[in-house]
Amino acid sequence: MNLRQKITEDMKAAMRAGDSKKRDAIRLLQAAIKQREVDERIELNDTAIIAVIEKMLKQRRDSITQYEAAHRQDLADAEKYEVNILLAYMPQMMSEAEVTSIVNEVIALVGDAGQQRMGKIMALLKPKLTGSADMTQVAALVKKKISS
């Protein structure tokens, strides 16, 4: 079962169960997927759907920070619920040791490339780690490794 089918089946299950919060969260995801498909005139594969989910997760996390700063815990809780629903569709996250190992391999592969080194390394890492690791943390790890 691909990711799109899983999302559709979860939507049907939420509707049957009368779980309106889960249904609405999944509808938001389906709408974001459909919007990207219409905009780009393509049918998204699982990798592209994961990219959509990552973008939605980032938006939700930013909103949570904003809402908590404004002391609007009710809105922050709603966003946290949506984050939990979206996380169910993300692949298993890699351990820190696995990420470090892949980063070390790519750094060794790129070698000494001067100023463009960081960009080259990240370009090679992105397809390997997208969806499996927090790319912000990966970038920080790469900076730390190449600066030493």
Contact map, one row per residue, 1 for C-alpha under 8 A:
1110110000000000000000000000000000000000000000000000000000000000000000000000000000000000000000000000000000000000000000000000000000000000000000000000
1111110000000000000000000000000000000000000001000000000000000000000000000000000000000000000000000000000000000000000000000000000000000000000000000000
1111111000000000000000000000000000000000000001001000000000000000000000000000000000000000100000000000000000000000000000000000000000000000000000000000
0111111100000000000000000000000000000000000001001000000000000000000000000000000000000000000000000000000000000000000000000000000000000000000000000000
1111111110000000000000000000000000000000000000000000000000000000000000000000000000000000000000000000000000000000000000000000000000000000000000000000
1111111111000000000000000000000000000000000000000000000000000000000000000000000000000000000000000000000000000000000000000000000000000000000000000000
0011111111100000000000000100010000000000000000000000000000000000000000000000000000000000100000000000000000000000000000000000000000000000000000000000
0001111111110000000000000000000000000000000000000000000000000000000000000000000000000000000000000000000000000000000000000000000000000000000000000000
0000111111111000000000000000000000000000000000000000000000000000000000000000000000000000000000000000000000000000000000000000000000000000000000000000
0000011111111100000000000100000000000000000000000000000000000000000000000000000000000000000000000000000000000000000000000000000000000000000000000000
0000001111111110000001100110000000000000000000000000000000000000000000000000000000000000000000000000000000000000000000000000000000000000000000000000
0000000111111111000000000000000000000000000000000000000000000000000000000000000000000000000000000000000000000000000000000000000000000000000000000000
0000000011111111100000000000000000000000000000000000000000000000000000000000000000000000000000000000000000000000000000000000000000000000000000000000
0000000001111111111101100000000000000000000000000000000000000000000000000000000000000000000000000000000000000000000000000000000000000000000000000000
0000000000111111111100100000000000000000000000000000000000000000000000000000000000000000000000000000000000000000000000000000000000000000000000000000
0000000000011111111000000000000000000000000000000000000000000000000000000000000000000000000000000000000000000000000000000000000000000000000000000000
0000000000001111111000000000000000000000000000000000000000000000000000000000000000000000000000000000000000000000000000000000000000000000000000000000
0000000000000111111100000000000000000000000000000000000000000000000000000000000000000000000000000000000000000000000000000000000000000000000000000000
0000000000000111111111100000000000000000000000000000000000000000000000000000000000000000000000000000000000000000000000000000000000000000000000000000
0000000000000110011111110000000000000000000000000000000000000000000000000000000000000000000000000000000000000000000000000000000000000000000000000000
0000000000000000001111111000000000000000000000000000000000000000000000000000000000000000000000000000000000000000000000000000000000000000000000000000
0000000000100100001111111100000000000000000000000000000000000000000000000000000001001000000000000000000000000000000000000000000000000000000000000000
0000000000100110001111111110000000000000000000000000000000000000000000000000000000000000000000000000000000000000000000000000000000000000000000000000
0000000000000000000111111111000000000000000000000000000000000000000000000000000000000000000000000000000000000000000000000000000000000000000000000000
0000000000000000000011111111100000000000000000000000000000000000000000000000000001001000000000000000000000000000000000000000000000000000000000000000
0000001001100000000001111111110000000000000000000000000000000000000000000000000000001100000000000000000000000000000000000000000000000000000000000000
0000000000100000000000111111111000000000000000000000000000000000000000000000000000000000000000000000000000000000000000000000000000000000000000000000
0000000000000000000000011111111100000000000000000000000000000000000000000000000000000000000000000000000000000000000000000000000000000000000000000000
0000000000000000000000001111111110000000000000000000100100000000000000000000000000000100000000000000000000000000000000000000000000000000000000000000
0000001000000000000000000111111111000000000000000000000000000000000000000000000000000000000000000000000000000000000000000000000000000000000000000000
0000000000000000000000000011111111100000000000000000000000000000000000000000000000000000000000000000000000000000000000000000000000000000000000000000
0000000000000000000000000001111111110000000000000001000000000000000000000000000000000000000000000000000000000000000000000000000000000000000000000000
0000000000000000000000000000111111111000000100001001000000000000000000000000000000000000000000000000000000000000000000000000000000000000000000000000
0000000000000000000000000000011111111100000000000000000000000000000000000000000000000000000000000000000000000000000000000000000000000000000000000000
0000000000000000000000000000001111111110000000000000000000000000000000000000000000000000000000000000000000000000000000000000000000000000000000000000
0000000000000000000000000000000111111111100000000000000000000000000000000000000000000000000000000000000000000000000000000000000000000000000000000000
0000000000000000000000000000000011111111111100000000000000000000000000000000000000000000000000000000000000000000000000000000000000000000000000000000
0000000000000000000000000000000001111111110000000000000000000000000000000000000000000000000000000000000000000000000000000000000000000000000000000000
0000000000000000000000000000000000111111100000000000000000000000000000000000000000000000000000000000000000000000000000000000000000000000000000000000
0000000000000000000000000000000000011111110000000000000000000000000000000000000000000000000000000000000000000000000000000000000000000000000000000000
0000000000000000000000000000000000011111111000000000000000000000000000000000000000000000000000000000000000000000000000000000000000000000000000000000
0000000000000000000000000000000000001101111100000000000000000000000000000000000000000000000000000000000000000000000000000000000000000000000000000000
0000000000000000000000000000000000001000111110000000000000000000000000000000000000000000000000000000000000000000000000000000000000000000000000000000
0000000000000000000000000000000010001000011111111000000000000000000000000000000000000000000000000000000000000000000000000000000000000000000000000000
0000000000000000000000000000000000000000001111111000000000000000000000000000000000000000000000000000000000000000000000000000000000000000000000000000
0111000000000000000000000000000000000000000111111100000000000000000000000000000000000000000000000000000000000000000000000000000000000000000000000000
0000000000000000000000000000000000000000000111111110000000000000000000000000000000000000000000000000000000000000000000000000000000000000000000000000
0000000000000000000000000000000000000000000111111111000000000000000000000000000000000000000000000000000000000000000000000000000000000000000000000000
0011000000000000000000000000000010000000000111111111100000000000000000000000000000000000000000000000000000000000000000000000000000000000000000000000
0000000000000000000000000000000000000000000001111111110000000000000000000000000000000000110000000000000000000000000000000000000000100000000000000000
0000000000000000000000000000000000000000000000111111111000000000000000000000000000000000000000000000000000000000000000000000000001100000000000000000
0000000000000000000000000000000110000000000000011111111100000000000000000000000000000000000000000000000000000000000000000000000000000000000000000000
0000000000000000000000000000100000000000000000001111111110000000000000000000000000000100110000000000000000000000000000000000000000000000000000000000
0000000000000000000000000000000000000000000000000111111111000000000000000000000000000000000000000000000000000000000000000000000000100000000000000000
0000000000000000000000000000000000000000000000000011111111100000000000000000000000000000000000000000000000000000000000000000000000000000000000000000
0000000000000000000000000000100000000000000000000001111111110000000000000000000000000000000000000000000000000000000000000000000000000000000000000000
0000000000000000000000000000000000000000000000000000111111111000000000000000000000100110000000000000000000000000000000000000000000000000000000000000
0000000000000000000000000000000000000000000000000000011111111100000000000000000000000000000000000000000000000000000000000000000000000000000000000000
0000000000000000000000000000000000000000000000000000001111111110000000000000000000000000000000000000000000000000000000000000000000000000000000000000
0000000000000000000000000000000000000000000000000000000111111111000000000000001101100000000000000000000000000000000000000000000000000000000000000000
0000000000000000000000000000000000000000000000000000000011111111100000000000001100100000000000000000000000000000000000000000000000000000000000000000
0000000000000000000000000000000000000000000000000000000001111111110000000000000000000000000000000000000000000000000000000000000000000000000000000000
0000000000000000000000000000000000000000000000000000000000111111111000000001001000000000000000000000000000000000000000000000000000000000000000000000
0000000000000000000000000000000000000000000000000000000000011111111100000011101100000000000000000000000000000000000000000000000000000000000000000000
0000000000000000000000000000000000000000000000000000000000001111111110000001000000000000000000000000000000000000000000000000000000000000000000000000
0000000000000000000000000000000000000000000000000000000000000111111111000000000000000000000000000000000000000000000000000000000000000000000000000000
0000000000000000000000000000000000000000000000000000000000000011111111111011000000000000000000000000000000000000000000000000000000000000000000000000
0000000000000000000000000000000000000000000000000000000000000001111111111001000000000000000000000000000000000000000000000000000000000000000000000000
0000000000000000000000000000000000000000000000000000000000000000111111110000000000000000000000000000000000000000000000000000000000000000000000000000
0000000000000000000000000000000000000000000000000000000000000000011111110000000000000000000000000000000000000000000000000000000000000000000000000000
0000000000000000000000000000000000000000000000000000000000000000001111111000000000000000000000000000000000000000000000000000000000000000000000000000
0000000000000000000000000000000000000000000000000000000000000000001111111111000000000000000000000000000000000000000000000000000000000000000000000000
0000000000000000000000000000000000000000000000000000000000000000001100111111100000000000000000000000000000000000000000000000000000000000000000000000
0000000000000000000000000000000000000000000000000000000000000000000000011111110000000000000000000000000000000000000000000000000000000000000000000000
0000000000000000000000000000000000000000000000000000000000000001001000011111111000000000000000000000000000000000000000000000000000000000000000000000
0000000000000000000000000000000000000000000000000000000000000011101100011111111100000000000000000000000000000000000000000000000000000000000000000000
0000000000000000000000000000000000000000000000000000000000000001000000001111111110000000000000000000000000000000000000000000000000000000000000000000
0000000000000000000000000000000000000000000000000000000000000000000000000111111111000000000000000000000000000000000000000000000000000000000000000000
0000000000000000000000000000000000000000000000000000000000011011000000000011111111100000000000000000000000000000000000000000000000000000000000000000
0000000000000000000000000000000000000000000000000000000000011001000000000001111111110000000000000000000000000000000000000000000000000000000000000000
0000000000000000000000000000000000000000000000000000000000000000000000000000111111111000000000000000000000000000000000000000000000000000000000000000
0000000000000000000001001000000000000000000000000000000000010000000000000000011111111100000000000000000000000000000000000000000000000000000000000000
0000000000000000000000000000000000000000000000000000000010011000000000000000001111111110000000000000000000000000000000000000000000000000000000000000
0000000000000000000000000000000000000000000000000000000000000000000000000000000111111111000000000000000000000000000000000000000000000000000000000000
0000000000000000000001001100000000000000000000000000000000000000000000000000000011111111100000000000000000000000000000000000000000000000000000000000
0000000000000000000000000100100000000000000000000000100010000000000000000000000001111111110000000000000000000000000000000000000000000000000000000000
0000000000000000000000000000000000000000000000000000000010000000000000000000000000111111110000000000000000000000000000000000000000000000000000000000
0000000000000000000000000000000000000000000000000000000000000000000000000000000000011111110000000000000000000000000000000000000000000000000000000000
0010001000000000000000000000000000000000000000000100100000000000000000000000000000001111111000000000000000000000000000000000000000000000000000000000
0000000000000000000000000000000000000000000000000100100000000000000000000000000000000111111100000000000000000000000000000000000000110000000000000000
0000000000000000000000000000000000000000000000000000000000000000000000000000000000000000111110000000000000000000000000000000000000110000000000000000
0000000000000000000000000000000000000000000000000000000000000000000000000000000000000000011111000000000000000000000000000000000000010000000000000000
0000000000000000000000000000000000000000000000000000000000000000000000000000000000000000001111100000000000000000000000000000000000111000000000000000
0000000000000000000000000000000000000000000000000000000000000000000000000000000000000000000111110110000000000000000000000000000000011000000000000000
0000000000000000000000000000000000000000000000000000000000000000000000000000000000000000000011111110000000000000000000000000000000000000000000000000
0000000000000000000000000000000000000000000000000000000000000000000000000000000000000000000001111111000000000000000000000000000000000000000000000000
0000000000000000000000000000000000000000000000000000000000000000000000000000000000000000000000111111100000000000000000000000000000000000000000000000
0000000000000000000000000000000000000000000000000000000000000000000000000000000000000000000001111111110000000000000000000000000000000000000000000000
0000000000000000000000000000000000000000000000000000000000000000000000000000000000000000000001111111111000000000000000000000000010001000010000000000
0000000000000000000000000000000000000000000000000000000000000000000000000000000000000000000000011111111100000000000000000000000000000000000010000000
0000000000000000000000000000000000000000000000000000000000000000000000000000000000000000000000001111111110000000000000000000000000000000000000000000
0000000000000000000000000000000000000000000000000000000000000000000000000000000000000000000000000111111111000000000000000000100000000000000000000000
0000000000000000000000000000000000000000000000000000000000000000000000000000000000000000000000000011111111100000000000000000100000000000010001000000
0000000000000000000000000000000000000000000000000000000000000000000000000000000000000000000000000001111111110000000000000000000000000000000000000000
0000000000000000000000000000000000000000000000000000000000000000000000000000000000000000000000000000111111111000000000000000000000000000000000000000
0000000000000000000000000000000000000000000000000000000000000000000000000000000000000000000000000000011111111100000000001001100000000000000000000000
0000000000000000000000000000000000000000000000000000000000000000000000000000000000000000000000000000001111111110000000001000000000000000000000000100
0000000000000000000000000000000000000000000000000000000000000000000000000000000000000000000000000000000111111110000000000000000000000000000000000000
0000000000000000000000000000000000000000000000000000000000000000000000000000000000000000000000000000000011111110000000000000000000000000000000000000
0000000000000000000000000000000000000000000000000000000000000000000000000000000000000000000000000000000001111111100010011000000000000000000000000000
0000000000000000000000000000000000000000000000000000000000000000000000000000000000000000000000000000000000111111100000000000000000000000000000000000
0000000000000000000000000000000000000000000000000000000000000000000000000000000000000000000000000000000000000111110010000000000000000000000000000000
0000000000000000000000000000000000000000000000000000000000000000000000000000000000000000000000000000000000000111111110000000000000000000000000000000
0000000000000000000000000000000000000000000000000000000000000000000000000000000000000000000000000000000000000001111110000000000000000000000000000000
0000000000000000000000000000000000000000000000000000000000000000000000000000000000000000000000000000000000000000111111000000000000000000000000000000
0000000000000000000000000000000000000000000000000000000000000000000000000000000000000000000000000000000000000000111111110000000000000000000000000000
0000000000000000000000000000000000000000000000000000000000000000000000000000000000000000000000000000000000000101111111111000000000000000000000000000
0000000000000000000000000000000000000000000000000000000000000000000000000000000000000000000000000000000000000000001111111100000000000000000001100100
0000000000000000000000000000000000000000000000000000000000000000000000000000000000000000000000000000000000000000000111111110000000000000000000000000
0000000000000000000000000000000000000000000000000000000000000000000000000000000000000000000000000000000000000100000111111111000000000000000000000000
0000000000000000000000000000000000000000000000000000000000000000000000000000000000000000000000000000000001100100000011111111100000000000000001000000
0000000000000000000000000000000000000000000000000000000000000000000000000000000000000000000000000000000000000000000001111111110000000000001000000000
0000000000000000000000000000000000000000000000000000000000000000000000000000000000000000000000000000000000000000000000111111111000000000000000000000
0000000000000000000000000000000000000000000000000000000000000000000000000000000000000000000000000000000001000000000000011111111100000000000000000000
0000000000000000000000000000000000000000000000000000000000000000000000000000000000000000000000000000011001000000000000001111111110000000000000000000
0000000000000000000000000000000000000000000000000000000000000000000000000000000000000000000000000000000000000000000000000111111111000010000000000000
0000000000000000000000000000000000000000000000000000000000000000000000000000000000000000000000000000000000000000000000000011111111000000000000000000
0000000000000000000000000000000000000000000000000000000000000000000000000000000000000000000000000000000000000000000000000001111111000000000000000000
0000000000000000000000000000000000000000000000000000000000000000000000000000000000000000000000000010000000000000000000000000111111111010000000000000
0000000000000000000000000000000000000000000000000010000000000000000000000000000000000000000000000000000000000000000000000000011111111110000000000000
0000000000000000000000000000000000000000000000000110010000000000000000000000000000000000011010000000000000000000000000000000000011111100000000000000
0000000000000000000000000000000000000000000000000000000000000000000000000000000000000000011111000000000000000000000000000000000011111100000000000000
0000000000000000000000000000000000000000000000000000000000000000000000000000000000000000000011000010000000000000000000000000000011111110110000000000
0000000000000000000000000000000000000000000000000000000000000000000000000000000000000000000000000000000000000000000000000000000001111111110000000000
0000000000000000000000000000000000000000000000000000000000000000000000000000000000000000000000000000000000000000000000000000010011001111111000000000
0000000000000000000000000000000000000000000000000000000000000000000000000000000000000000000000000000000000000000000000000000000000000111111100000000
0000000000000000000000000000000000000000000000000000000000000000000000000000000000000000000000000000000000000000000000000000000000001111111110000000
0000000000000000000000000000000000000000000000000000000000000000000000000000000000000000000000000010001000000000000000000000000000001111111111000000
0000000000000000000000000000000000000000000000000000000000000000000000000000000000000000000000000000000000000000000000000100000000000011111111100000
0000000000000000000000000000000000000000000000000000000000000000000000000000000000000000000000000000000000000000000000000000000000000001111111110000
0000000000000000000000000000000000000000000000000000000000000000000000000000000000000000000000000001000000000000000000000000000000000000111111111000
0000000000000000000000000000000000000000000000000000000000000000000000000000000000000000000000000000001000000000000001001000000000000000011111111100
0000000000000000000000000000000000000000000000000000000000000000000000000000000000000000000000000000000000000000000001000000000000000000001111111110
0000000000000000000000000000000000000000000000000000000000000000000000000000000000000000000000000000000000000000000000000000000000000000000111111111
0000000000000000000000000000000000000000000000000000000000000000000000000000000000000000000000000000000000000000000000000000000000000000000011111111
0000000000000000000000000000000000000000000000000000000000000000000000000000000000000000000000000000000000100000000001000000000000000000000001111111
0000000000000000000000000000000000000000000000000000000000000000000000000000000000000000000000000000000000000000000000000000000000000000000000111111
0000000000000000000000000000000000000000000000000000000000000000000000000000000000000000000000000000000000000000000000000000000000000000000000011111
